[in-house]
């Protein structure tokens, strides 16, 4: 299929009863003459065999940077945050406020 544009839509939904997160993935492909939609099927796990040893296995799925960002945004919408938390805008702002408070204590001046 010769496509001009492909877009991956990922939707996440948190199930409060099972504490699971469900995902739906749909790919839309545009050509000059039509639009095609495809939906991802449930993943199937295959047991590794001795013949698999030493071989790099293909990705389960891959996404471009925009699609990966949409996945991150969906997880954020479901309430997930990075475990570490460092490097986020909120973490940086809190550190800056703390630093300003420490300067005020050390140098005996009013914080902004």
PDB file as gemmi writes it, atoms N, CA and C in Angstrom:
CRYST1    1.000    1.000    1.000  90.00  90.00  90.00 P 1                      
ATOM      1  N   UNK A   1       0.852  -1.168   0.000  1.00  0.00           N  
ATOM      2  CA  UNK A   1       0.000   0.000   0.000  1.00  0.00           C  
ATOM      3  C   UNK A   1       0.901   1.235   0.000  1.00  0.00           C  
ATOM      4  N   UNK A   2       0.706   2.113  -0.935  1.00  0.00           N  
ATOM      5  CA  UNK A   2       1.479   3.342  -1.043  1.00  0.00           C  
ATOM      6  C   UNK A   2       0.704   4.456  -0.346  1.00  0.00           C  
ATOM      7  N   UNK A   3       1.104   4.770   0.898  1.00  0.00           N  
ATOM      8  CA  UNK A   3       0.366   5.764   1.672  1.00  0.00           C  
ATOM      9  C   UNK A   3       1.117   7.079   1.714  1.00  0.00           C  
ATOM     10  N   UNK A   4       0.364   8.141   1.833  1.00  0.00           N  
ATOM     11  CA  UNK A   4       0.955   9.454   2.029  1.00  0.00           C  
ATOM     12  C   UNK A   4       1.148   9.749   3.508  1.00  0.00           C  
ATOM     13  N   UNK A   5       0.280   9.234   4.346  1.00  0.00           N  
ATOM     14  CA  UNK A   5       0.336   9.571   5.761  1.00  0.00           C  
ATOM     15  C   UNK A   5      -0.226   8.421   6.581  1.00  0.00           C  
ATOM     16  N   UNK A   6       0.430   8.138   7.709  1.00  0.00           N  
ATOM     17  CA  UNK A   6      -0.081   7.147   8.659  1.00  0.00           C  
ATOM     18  C   UNK A   6      -0.115   7.797  10.037  1.00  0.00           C  
ATOM     19  N   UNK A   7      -1.139   7.470  10.802  1.00  0.00           N  
ATOM     20  CA  UNK A   7      -1.262   7.986  12.156  1.00  0.00           C  
ATOM     21  C   UNK A   7      -1.678   6.841  13.064  1.00  0.00           C  
ATOM     22  N   UNK A   8      -1.023   6.757  14.207  1.00  0.00           N  
ATOM     23  CA  UNK A   8      -1.341   5.743  15.195  1.00  0.00           C  
ATOM     24  C   UNK A   8      -2.105   6.403  16.332  1.00  0.00           C  
ATOM     25  N   UNK A   9      -3.309   5.950  16.603  1.00  0.00           N  
ATOM     26  CA  UNK A   9      -4.099   6.429  17.733  1.00  0.00           C  
ATOM     27  C   UNK A   9      -4.024   5.390  18.836  1.00  0.00           C  
ATOM     28  N   UNK A  10      -3.679   5.827  20.036  1.00  0.00           N  
ATOM     29  CA  UNK A  10      -3.632   4.934  21.186  1.00  0.00           C  
ATOM     30  C   UNK A  10      -4.533   5.528  22.259  1.00  0.00           C  
ATOM     31  N   UNK A  11      -5.447   4.728  22.732  1.00  0.00           N  
ATOM     32  CA  UNK A  11      -6.361   5.155  23.789  1.00  0.00           C  
ATOM     33  C   UNK A  11      -6.137   4.233  24.978  1.00  0.00           C  
ATOM     34  N   UNK A  12      -6.007   4.821  26.157  1.00  0.00           N  
ATOM     35  CA  UNK A  12      -5.827   4.051  27.380  1.00  0.00           C  
ATOM     36  C   UNK A  12      -7.023   4.285  28.281  1.00  0.00           C  
ATOM     37  N   UNK A  13      -7.417   3.245  29.003  1.00  0.00           N  
ATOM     38  CA  UNK A  13      -8.515   3.372  29.957  1.00  0.00           C  
ATOM     39  C   UNK A  13      -8.180   2.571  31.199  1.00  0.00           C  
ATOM     40  N   UNK A  14      -8.273   3.239  32.329  1.00  0.00           N  
ATOM     41  CA  UNK A  14      -7.980   2.595  33.607  1.00  0.00           C  
ATOM     42  C   UNK A  14      -9.249   1.940  34.125  1.00  0.00           C  
ATOM     43  N   UNK A  15      -9.145   0.664  34.513  1.00  0.00           N  
ATOM     44  CA  UNK A  15     -10.280  -0.064  35.086  1.00  0.00           C  
ATOM     45  C   UNK A  15     -10.102  -0.115  36.599  1.00  0.00           C  
ATOM     46  N   UNK A  16     -10.933   0.627  37.346  1.00  0.00           N  
ATOM     47  CA  UNK A  16     -10.732   0.695  38.799  1.00  0.00           C  
ATOM     48  C   UNK A  16     -10.993  -0.630  39.511  1.00  0.00           C  
ATOM     49  N   UNK A  17     -11.775  -1.522  38.919  1.00  0.00           N  
ATOM     50  CA  UNK A  17     -12.107  -2.775  39.581  1.00  0.00           C  
ATOM     51  C   UNK A  17     -10.967  -3.780  39.490  1.00  0.00           C  
ATOM     52  N   UNK A  18     -10.344  -3.876  38.330  1.00  0.00           N  
ATOM     53  CA  UNK A  18      -9.285  -4.879  38.164  1.00  0.00           C  
ATOM     54  C   UNK A  18      -7.895  -4.300  38.332  1.00  0.00           C  
ATOM     55  N   UNK A  19      -7.810  -2.962  38.447  1.00  0.00           N  
ATOM     56  CA  UNK A  19      -6.523  -2.250  38.523  1.00  0.00           C  
ATOM     57  C   UNK A  19      -5.665  -2.535  37.294  1.00  0.00           C  
ATOM     58  N   UNK A  20      -6.313  -2.716  36.184  1.00  0.00           N  
ATOM     59  CA  UNK A  20      -5.645  -2.909  34.899  1.00  0.00           C  
ATOM     60  C   UNK A  20      -5.802  -1.641  34.067  1.00  0.00           C  
ATOM     61  N   UNK A  21      -4.922  -1.473  33.105  1.00  0.00           N  
ATOM     62  CA  UNK A  21      -5.045  -0.400  32.125  1.00  0.00           C  
ATOM     63  C   UNK A  21      -5.226  -1.074  30.776  1.00  0.00           C  
ATOM     64  N   UNK A  22      -6.318  -0.753  30.098  1.00  0.00           N  
ATOM     65  CA  UNK A  22      -6.584  -1.315  28.779  1.00  0.00           C  
ATOM     66  C   UNK A  22      -6.149  -0.338  27.701  1.00  0.00           C  
ATOM     67  N   UNK A  23      -5.684  -0.870  26.590  1.00  0.00           N  
ATOM     68  CA  UNK A  23      -5.227  -0.043  25.471  1.00  0.00           C  
ATOM     69  C   UNK A  23      -5.929  -0.471  24.191  1.00  0.00           C  
ATOM     70  N   UNK A  24      -6.279   0.513  23.394  1.00  0.00           N  
ATOM     71  CA  UNK A  24      -6.742   0.278  22.038  1.00  0.00           C  
ATOM     72  C   UNK A  24      -5.790   1.013  21.110  1.00  0.00           C  
ATOM     73  N   UNK A  25      -5.442   0.376  20.023  1.00  0.00           N  
ATOM     74  CA  UNK A  25      -4.566   1.006  19.039  1.00  0.00           C  
ATOM     75  C   UNK A  25      -5.227   0.913  17.672  1.00  0.00           C  
ATOM     76  N   UNK A  26      -5.263   2.064  16.995  1.00  0.00           N  
ATOM     77  CA  UNK A  26      -5.824   2.111  15.644  1.00  0.00           C  
ATOM     78  C   UNK A  26      -4.856   2.885  14.763  1.00  0.00           C  
ATOM     79  N   UNK A  27      -4.640   2.354  13.579  1.00  0.00           N  
ATOM     80  CA  UNK A  27      -3.790   3.045  12.614  1.00  0.00           C  
ATOM     81  C   UNK A  27      -4.662   3.520  11.457  1.00  0.00           C  
ATOM     82  N   UNK A  28      -4.465   4.772  11.082  1.00  0.00           N  
ATOM     83  CA  UNK A  28      -5.179   5.344   9.953  1.00  0.00           C  
ATOM     84  C   UNK A  28      -4.153   5.664   8.881  1.00  0.00           C  
ATOM     85  N   UNK A  29      -4.429   5.223   7.671  1.00  0.00           N  
ATOM     86  CA  UNK A  29      -3.529   5.482   6.543  1.00  0.00           C  
ATOM     87  C   UNK A  29      -4.314   6.210   5.460  1.00  0.00           C  
ATOM     88  N   UNK A  30      -3.720   7.279   4.938  1.00  0.00           N  
ATOM     89  CA  UNK A  30      -4.355   8.068   3.895  1.00  0.00           C  
ATOM     90  C   UNK A  30      -3.598   7.895   2.589  1.00  0.00           C  
ATOM     91  N   UNK A  31      -4.316   7.748   1.523  1.00  0.00           N  
ATOM     92  CA  UNK A  31      -3.743   7.783   0.176  1.00  0.00           C  
ATOM     93  C   UNK A  31      -4.568   8.797  -0.608  1.00  0.00           C  
ATOM     94  N   UNK A  32      -4.182   9.091  -1.841  1.00  0.00           N  
ATOM     95  CA  UNK A  32      -4.985  10.040  -2.616  1.00  0.00           C  
ATOM     96  C   UNK A  32      -6.425   9.571  -2.839  1.00  0.00           C  
ATOM     97  N   UNK A  33      -6.639   8.260  -2.853  1.00  0.00           N  
ATOM     98  CA  UNK A  33      -7.968   7.780  -3.220  1.00  0.00           C  
ATOM     99  C   UNK A  33      -8.814   7.239  -2.076  1.00  0.00           C  
ATOM    100  N   UNK A  34      -8.222   6.963  -0.922  1.00  0.00           N  
ATOM    101  CA  UNK A  34      -9.037   6.422   0.167  1.00  0.00           C  
ATOM    102  C   UNK A  34      -8.340   6.576   1.513  1.00  0.00           C  
ATOM    103  N   UNK A  35      -9.126   6.311   2.574  1.00  0.00           N  
ATOM    104  CA  UNK A  35      -8.630   6.267   3.942  1.00  0.00           C  
ATOM    105  C   UNK A  35      -8.862   4.853   4.450  1.00  0.00           C  
ATOM    106  N   UNK A  36      -7.845   4.294   5.077  1.00  0.00           N  
ATOM    107  CA  UNK A  36      -7.951   2.923   5.587  1.00  0.00           C  
ATOM    108  C   UNK A  36      -7.702   2.926   7.087  1.00  0.00           C  
ATOM    109  N   UNK A  37      -8.551   2.231   7.825  1.00  0.00           N  
ATOM    110  CA  UNK A  37      -8.382   2.089   9.271  1.00  0.00           C  
ATOM    111  C   UNK A  37      -8.046   0.634   9.574  1.00  0.00           C  
ATOM    112  N   UNK A  38      -7.130   0.441  10.519  1.00  0.00           N  
ATOM    113  CA  UNK A  38      -6.787  -0.899  10.985  1.00  0.00           C  
ATOM    114  C   UNK A  38      -6.722  -0.851  12.499  1.00  0.00           C  
ATOM    115  N   UNK A  39      -7.187  -1.911  13.151  1.00  0.00           N  
ATOM    116  CA  UNK A  39      -7.151  -1.962  14.613  1.00  0.00           C  
ATOM    117  C   UNK A  39      -6.224  -3.091  15.040  1.00  0.00           C  
ATOM    118  N   UNK A  40      -5.432  -2.824  16.076  1.00  0.00           N  
ATOM    119  CA  UNK A  40      -4.504  -3.832  16.584  1.00  0.00           C  
ATOM    120  C   UNK A  40      -5.281  -4.917  17.326  1.00  0.00           C  
ATOM    121  N   UNK A  41      -4.846  -6.122  17.151  1.00  0.00           N  
ATOM    122  CA  UNK A  41      -5.442  -7.263  17.837  1.00  0.00           C  
ATOM    123  C   UNK A  41      -4.714  -7.493  19.160  1.00  0.00           C  
ATOM    124  N   UNK A  42      -5.322  -8.261  20.061  1.00  0.00           N  
ATOM    125  CA  UNK A  42      -4.645  -8.549  21.330  1.00  0.00           C  
ATOM    126  C   UNK A  42      -3.287  -9.215  21.093  1.00  0.00           C  
ATOM    127  N   UNK A  43      -2.338  -8.885  21.971  1.00  0.00           N  
ATOM    128  CA  UNK A  43      -1.012  -9.479  21.875  1.00  0.00           C  
ATOM    129  C   UNK A  43      -1.076 -10.967  22.188  1.00  0.00           C  
ATOM    130  N   UNK A  44      -0.225 -11.719  21.533  1.00  0.00           N  
ATOM    131  CA  UNK A  44      -0.103 -13.146  21.789  1.00  0.00           C  
ATOM    132  C   UNK A  44       1.350 -13.420  22.151  1.00  0.00           C  
ATOM    133  N   UNK A  45       1.566 -14.104  23.265  1.00  0.00           N  
ATOM    134  CA  UNK A  45       2.915 -14.442  23.680  1.00  0.00           C  
ATOM    135  C   UNK A  45       3.295 -15.812  23.128  1.00  0.00           C  
ATOM    136  N   UNK A  46       4.527 -15.911  22.676  1.00  0.00           N  
ATOM    137  CA  UNK A  46       5.049 -17.163  22.144  1.00  0.00           C  
ATOM    138  C   UNK A  46       6.221 -17.577  23.016  1.00  0.00           C  
ATOM    139  N   UNK A  47       6.232 -18.844  23.421  1.00  0.00           N  
ATOM    140  CA  UNK A  47       7.335 -19.333  24.238  1.00  0.00           C  
ATOM    141  C   UNK A  47       8.615 -19.338  23.397  1.00  0.00           C  
ATOM    142  N   UNK A  48       9.702 -18.892  24.001  1.00  0.00           N  
ATOM    143  CA  UNK A  48      10.983 -18.920  23.305  1.00  0.00           C  
ATOM    144  C   UNK A  48      11.509 -20.350  23.281  1.00  0.00           C  
ATOM    145  N   UNK A  49      12.152 -20.686  22.196  1.00  0.00           N  
ATOM    146  CA  UNK A  49      12.714 -22.020  22.041  1.00  0.00           C  
ATOM    147  C   UNK A  49      14.240 -21.917  22.002  1.00  0.00           C  
ATOM    148  N   UNK A  50      14.889 -23.055  21.982  1.00  0.00           N  
ATOM    149  CA  UNK A  50      16.350 -23.069  21.875  1.00  0.00           C  
ATOM    150  C   UNK A  50      16.810 -22.385  20.592  1.00  0.00           C  
ATOM    151  N   UNK A  51      16.007 -22.477  19.541  1.00  0.00           N  
ATOM    152  CA  UNK A  51      16.365 -21.848  18.260  1.00  0.00           C  
ATOM    153  C   UNK A  51      16.362 -20.321  18.351  1.00  0.00           C  
ATOM    154  N   UNK A  52      15.663 -19.772  19.344  1.00  0.00           N  
ATOM    155  CA  UNK A  52      15.616 -18.320  19.523  1.00  0.00           C  
ATOM    156  C   UNK A  52      16.855 -17.776  20.227  1.00  0.00           C  
ATOM    157  N   UNK A  53      17.610 -18.639  20.868  1.00  0.00           N  
ATOM    158  CA  UNK A  53      18.767 -18.201  21.647  1.00  0.00           C  
ATOM    159  C   UNK A  53      19.774 -17.465  20.773  1.00  0.00           C  
ATOM    160  N   UNK A  54      20.227 -16.314  21.252  1.00  0.00           N  
ATOM    161  CA  UNK A  54      21.243 -15.556  20.546  1.00  0.00           C  
ATOM    162  C   UNK A  54      20.720 -14.645  19.453  1.00  0.00           C  
ATOM    163  N   UNK A  55      19.412 -14.639  19.225  1.00  0.00           N  
ATOM    164  CA  UNK A  55      18.840 -13.790  18.188  1.00  0.00           C  
ATOM    165  C   UNK A  55      18.043 -12.660  18.834  1.00  0.00           C  
ATOM    166  N   UNK A  56      18.233 -11.463  18.323  1.00  0.00           N  
ATOM    167  CA  UNK A  56      17.452 -10.331  18.802  1.00  0.00           C  
ATOM    168  C   UNK A  56      16.044 -10.460  18.235  1.00  0.00           C  
ATOM    169  N   UNK A  57      15.077 -10.380  19.104  1.00  0.00           N  
ATOM    170  CA  UNK A  57      13.686 -10.524  18.686  1.00  0.00           C  
ATOM    171  C   UNK A  57      13.160  -9.171  18.197  1.00  0.00           C  
ATOM    172  N   UNK A  58      12.211  -9.189  17.262  1.00  0.00           N  
ATOM    173  CA  UNK A  58      11.658  -7.916  16.765  1.00  0.00           C  
ATOM    174  C   UNK A  58      10.851  -7.218  17.859  1.00  0.00           C  
ATOM    175  N   UNK A  59      10.681  -5.895  17.685  1.00  0.00           N  
ATOM    176  CA  UNK A  59       9.846  -5.134  18.611  1.00  0.00           C  
ATOM    177  C   UNK A  59       8.439  -5.716  18.659  1.00  0.00           C  
ATOM    178  N   UNK A  60       7.800  -5.615  19.815  1.00  0.00           N  
ATOM    179  CA  UNK A  60       6.389  -5.971  19.900  1.00  0.00           C  
ATOM    180  C   UNK A  60       5.579  -4.998  19.054  1.00  0.00           C  
ATOM    181  N   UNK A  61       5.908  -3.710  19.169  1.00  0.00           N  
ATOM    182  CA  UNK A  61       5.413  -2.705  18.241  1.00  0.00           C  
ATOM    183  C   UNK A  61       6.363  -1.527  18.306  1.00  0.00           C  
ATOM    184  N   UNK A  62       6.334  -0.691  17.302  1.00  0.00           N  
ATOM    185  CA  UNK A  62       7.159   0.509  17.307  1.00  0.00           C  
ATOM    186  C   UNK A  62       6.274   1.690  16.950  1.00  0.00           C  
ATOM    187  N   UNK A  63       6.740   2.877  17.329  1.00  0.00           N  
ATOM    188  CA  UNK A  63       5.974   4.093  17.088  1.00  0.00           C  
ATOM    189  C   UNK A  63       6.943   5.229  16.816  1.00  0.00           C  
ATOM    190  N   UNK A  64       6.521   6.163  15.988  1.00  0.00           N  
ATOM    191  CA  UNK A  64       7.371   7.341  15.788  1.00  0.00           C  
ATOM    192  C   UNK A  64       7.248   8.236  17.026  1.00  0.00           C  
ATOM    193  N   UNK A  65       8.038   9.310  17.068  1.00  0.00           N  
ATOM    194  CA  UNK A  65       8.065  10.163  18.262  1.00  0.00           C  
ATOM    195  C   UNK A  65       6.715  10.793  18.577  1.00  0.00           C  
ATOM    196  N   UNK A  66       5.981  11.214  17.565  1.00  0.00           N  
ATOM    197  CA  UNK A  66       4.659  11.817  17.804  1.00  0.00           C  
ATOM    198  C   UNK A  66       3.692  10.801  18.407  1.00  0.00           C  
ATOM    199  N   UNK A  67       3.710   9.575  17.869  1.00  0.00           N  
ATOM    200  CA  UNK A  67       2.829   8.535  18.392  1.00  0.00           C  
ATOM    201  C   UNK A  67       3.226   8.141  19.813  1.00  0.00           C  
ATOM    202  N   UNK A  68       4.520   8.073  20.083  1.00  0.00           N  
ATOM    203  CA  UNK A  68       4.992   7.754  21.431  1.00  0.00           C  
ATOM    204  C   UNK A  68       4.559   8.850  22.413  1.00  0.00           C  
ATOM    205  N   UNK A  69       4.599  10.107  21.977  1.00  0.00           N  
ATOM    206  CA  UNK A  69       4.153  11.209  22.826  1.00  0.00           C  
ATOM    207  C   UNK A  69       2.671  11.088  23.129  1.00  0.00           C  
ATOM    208  N   UNK A  70       1.872  10.689  22.121  1.00  0.00           N  
ATOM    209  CA  UNK A  70       0.435  10.503  22.358  1.00  0.00           C  
ATOM    210  C   UNK A  70       0.197   9.393  23.375  1.00  0.00           C  
ATOM    211  N   UNK A  71       1.015   8.322  23.324  1.00  0.00           N  
ATOM    212  CA  UNK A  71       0.890   7.252  24.319  1.00  0.00           C  
ATOM    213  C   UNK A  71       1.204   7.792  25.712  1.00  0.00           C  
ATOM    214  N   UNK A  72       2.269   8.576  25.825  1.00  0.00           N  
ATOM    215  CA  UNK A  72       2.624   9.174  27.112  1.00  0.00           C  
ATOM    216  C   UNK A  72       1.502  10.076  27.617  1.00  0.00           C  
ATOM    217  N   UNK A  73       0.920  10.863  26.720  1.00  0.00           N  
ATOM    218  CA  UNK A  73      -0.184  11.751  27.102  1.00  0.00           C  
ATOM    219  C   UNK A  73      -1.397  10.961  27.582  1.00  0.00           C  
ATOM    220  N   UNK A  74      -1.674   9.835  26.937  1.00  0.00           N  
ATOM    221  CA  UNK A  74      -2.799   8.988  27.351  1.00  0.00           C  
ATOM    222  C   UNK A  74      -2.552   8.417  28.745  1.00  0.00           C  
ATOM    223  N   UNK A  75      -1.345   7.958  29.005  1.00  0.00           N  
ATOM    224  CA  UNK A  75      -1.026   7.424  30.330  1.00  0.00           C  
ATOM    225  C   UNK A  75      -1.113   8.522  31.387  1.00  0.00           C  
ATOM    226  N   UNK A  76      -0.684   9.731  31.037  1.00  0.00           N  
ATOM    227  CA  UNK A  76      -0.787  10.872  31.956  1.00  0.00           C  
ATOM    228  C   UNK A  76      -2.254  11.150  32.260  1.00  0.00           C  
ATOM    229  N   UNK A  77      -3.095  11.109  31.202  1.00  0.00           N  
ATOM    230  CA  UNK A  77      -4.528  11.348  31.376  1.00  0.00           C  
ATOM    231  C   UNK A  77      -5.148  10.310  32.307  1.00  0.00           C  
ATOM    232  N   UNK A  78      -4.612   9.093  32.300  1.00  0.00           N  
ATOM    233  CA  UNK A  78      -5.108   8.024  33.179  1.00  0.00           C  
ATOM    234  C   UNK A  78      -4.536   8.120  34.591  1.00  0.00           C  
ATOM    235  N   UNK A  79      -3.677   9.107  34.836  1.00  0.00           N  
ATOM    236  CA  UNK A  79      -3.179   9.324  36.181  1.00  0.00           C  
ATOM    237  C   UNK A  79      -1.776   8.804  36.449  1.00  0.00           C  
ATOM    238  N   UNK A  80      -1.083   8.321  35.436  1.00  0.00           N  
ATOM    239  CA  UNK A  80       0.264   7.801  35.642  1.00  0.00           C  
ATOM    240  C   UNK A  80       1.290   8.914  35.548  1.00  0.00           C  
ATOM    241  N   UNK A  81       2.269   8.850  36.451  1.00  0.00           N  
ATOM    242  CA  UNK A  81       3.363   9.803  36.471  1.00  0.00           C  
ATOM    243  C   UNK A  81       4.663   9.020  36.544  1.00  0.00           C  
ATOM    244  N   UNK A  82       5.754   9.627  36.130  1.00  0.00           N  
ATOM    245  CA  UNK A  82       7.035   8.916  36.235  1.00  0.00           C  
ATOM    246  C   UNK A  82       7.323   8.535  37.687  1.00  0.00           C  
ATOM    247  N   UNK A  83       7.875   7.358  37.898  1.00  0.00           N  
ATOM    248  CA  UNK A  83       8.186   6.899  39.254  1.00  0.00           C  
ATOM    249  C   UNK A  83       9.214   7.791  39.915  1.00  0.00           C  
ATOM    250  N   UNK A  84      10.226   8.161  39.188  1.00  0.00           N  
ATOM    251  CA  UNK A  84      11.316   8.976  39.733  1.00  0.00           C  
ATOM    252  C   UNK A  84      10.850  10.390  40.004  1.00  0.00           C  
ATOM    253  N   UNK A  85      10.194  10.992  39.043  1.00  0.00           N  
ATOM    254  CA  UNK A  85       9.677  12.338  39.221  1.00  0.00           C  
ATOM    255  C   UNK A  85      10.688  13.434  38.965  1.00  0.00           C  
ATOM    256  N   UNK A  86      11.981  13.112  38.939  1.00  0.00           N  
ATOM    257  CA  UNK A  86      12.962  14.167  38.702  1.00  0.00           C  
ATOM    258  C   UNK A  86      12.971  14.538  37.240  1.00  0.00           C  
ATOM    259  N   UNK A  87      13.286  15.767  36.972  1.00  0.00           N  
ATOM    260  CA  UNK A  87      13.335  16.210  35.588  1.00  0.00           C  
ATOM    261  C   UNK A  87      12.025  16.777  35.085  1.00  0.00           C  
ATOM    262  N   UNK A  88      10.965  16.662  35.868  1.00  0.00           N  
ATOM    263  CA  UNK A  88       9.683  17.204  35.425  1.00  0.00           C  
ATOM    264  C   UNK A  88       9.623  18.697  35.732  1.00  0.00           C  
ATOM    265  N   UNK A  89       8.726  19.372  35.072  1.00  0.00           N  
ATOM    266  CA  UNK A  89       8.567  20.812  35.293  1.00  0.00           C  
ATOM    267  C   UNK A  89       8.166  21.098  36.734  1.00  0.00           C  
ATOM    268  N   UNK A  90       7.301  20.282  37.301  1.00  0.00           N  
ATOM    269  CA  UNK A  90       6.877  20.472  38.680  1.00  0.00           C  
ATOM    270  C   UNK A  90       8.023  20.276  39.659  1.00  0.00           C  
ATOM    271  N   UNK A  91       8.850  19.272  39.395  1.00  0.00           N  
ATOM    272  CA  UNK A  91      10.004  19.016  40.244  1.00  0.00           C  
ATOM    273  C   UNK A  91      10.991  20.180  40.186  1.00  0.00           C  
ATOM    274  N   UNK A  92      11.225  20.702  39.003  1.00  0.00           N  
ATOM    275  CA  UNK A  92      12.143  21.833  38.846  1.00  0.00           C  
ATOM    276  C   UNK A  92      11.606  23.070  39.557  1.00  0.00           C  
ATOM    277  N   UNK A  93      10.333  23.346  39.428  1.00  0.00           N  
ATOM    278  CA  UNK A  93       9.738  24.509  40.084  1.00  0.00           C  
ATOM    279  C   UNK A  93       9.843  24.395  41.607  1.00  0.00           C  
ATOM    280  N   UNK A  94       9.606  23.191  42.132  1.00  0.00           N  
ATOM    281  CA  UNK A  94       9.715  22.993  43.579  1.00  0.00           C  
ATOM    282  C   UNK A  94      11.156  23.188  44.037  1.00  0.00           C  
ATOM    283  N   UNK A  95      12.111  22.710  43.270  1.00  0.00           N  
ATOM    284  CA  UNK A  95      13.528  22.892  43.613  1.00  0.00           C  
ATOM    285  C   UNK A  95      13.906  24.367  43.584  1.00  0.00           C  
ATOM    286  N   UNK A  96      13.406  25.100  42.596  1.00  0.00           N  
ATOM    287  CA  UNK A  96      13.705  26.533  42.518  1.00  0.00           C  
ATOM    288  C   UNK A  96      13.135  27.288  43.717  1.00  0.00           C  
ATOM    289  N   UNK A  97      11.924  26.938  44.129  1.00  0.00           N  
ATOM    290  CA  UNK A  97      11.331  27.582  45.306  1.00  0.00           C  
ATOM    291  C   UNK A  97      12.132  27.262  46.559  1.00  0.00           C  
ATOM    292  N   UNK A  98      12.554  26.017  46.693  1.00  0.00           N  
ATOM    293  CA  UNK A  98      13.355  25.615  47.848  1.00  0.00           C  
ATOM    294  C   UNK A  98      14.684  26.369  47.862  1.00  0.00           C  
ATOM    295  N   UNK A  99      15.312  26.489  46.725  1.00  0.00           N  
ATOM    296  CA  UNK A  99      16.580  27.215  46.631  1.00  0.00           C  
ATOM    297  C   UNK A  99      16.399  28.678  47.026  1.00  0.00           C  
ATOM    298  N   UNK A 100      15.319  29.283  46.579  1.00  0.00           N  
ATOM    299  CA  UNK A 100      15.037  30.680  46.943  1.00  0.00           C  
ATOM    300  C   UNK A 100      14.826  30.819  48.448  1.00  0.00           C  
ATOM    301  N   UNK A 101      14.131  29.866  49.062  1.00  0.00           N  
ATOM    302  CA  UNK A 101      13.938  29.884  50.516  1.00  0.00           C  
ATOM    303  C   UNK A 101      15.277  29.747  51.242  1.00  0.00           C  
ATOM    304  N   UNK A 102      16.134  28.854  50.754  1.00  0.00           N  
ATOM    305  CA  UNK A 102      17.448  28.659  51.373  1.00  0.00           C  
ATOM    306  C   UNK A 102      18.306  29.923  51.256  1.00  0.00           C  
ATOM    307  N   UNK A 103      18.248  30.580  50.124  1.00  0.00           N  
ATOM    308  CA  UNK A 103      18.984  31.842  49.957  1.00  0.00           C  
ATOM    309  C   UNK A 103      18.482  32.895  50.951  1.00  0.00           C  
ATOM    310  N   UNK A 104      17.184  32.930  51.127  1.00  0.00           N  
ATOM    311  CA  UNK A 104      16.614  33.903  52.064  1.00  0.00           C  
ATOM    312  C   UNK A 104      17.100  33.635  53.479  1.00  0.00           C  
ATOM    313  N   UNK A 105      17.180  32.367  53.874  1.00  0.00           N  
ATOM    314  CA  UNK A 105      17.661  32.035  55.208  1.00  0.00           C  
ATOM    315  C   UNK A 105      19.139  32.360  55.376  1.00  0.00           C  
ATOM    316  N   UNK A 106      19.930  31.976  54.399  1.00  0.00           N  
ATOM    317  CA  UNK A 106      21.387  32.155  54.499  1.00  0.00           C  
ATOM    318  C   UNK A 106      21.779  33.614  54.399  1.00  0.00           C  
ATOM    319  N   UNK A 107      21.200  34.310  53.458  1.00  0.00           N  
ATOM    320  CA  UNK A 107      21.606  35.700  53.211  1.00  0.00           C  
ATOM    321  C   UNK A 107      20.683  36.712  53.894  1.00  0.00           C  
ATOM    322  N   UNK A 108      19.756  36.210  54.706  1.00  0.00           N  
ATOM    323  CA  UNK A 108      18.847  37.057  55.481  1.00  0.00           C  
ATOM    324  C   UNK A 108      18.116  38.087  54.643  1.00  0.00           C  
ATOM    325  N   UNK A 109      17.570  37.612  53.516  1.00  0.00           N  
ATOM    326  CA  UNK A 109      16.780  38.551  52.704  1.00  0.00           C  
ATOM    327  C   UNK A 109      15.428  37.918  52.402  1.00  0.00           C  
ATOM    328  N   UNK A 110      14.474  38.756  52.053  1.00  0.00           N  
ATOM    329  CA  UNK A 110      13.114  38.308  51.780  1.00  0.00           C  
ATOM    330  C   UNK A 110      13.068  37.524  50.476  1.00  0.00           C  
ATOM    331  N   UNK A 111      12.409  36.350  50.464  1.00  0.00           N  
ATOM    332  CA  UNK A 111      12.220  35.642  49.181  1.00  0.00           C  
ATOM    333  C   UNK A 111      11.250  36.399  48.303  1.00  0.00           C  
ATOM    334  N   UNK A 112      11.369  36.179  47.006  1.00  0.00           N  
ATOM    335  CA  UNK A 112      10.503  36.874  46.047  1.00  0.00           C  
ATOM    336  C   UNK A 112       9.066  36.411  46.178  1.00  0.00           C  
TER     337      UNK A 112                                                      
END                                                                             
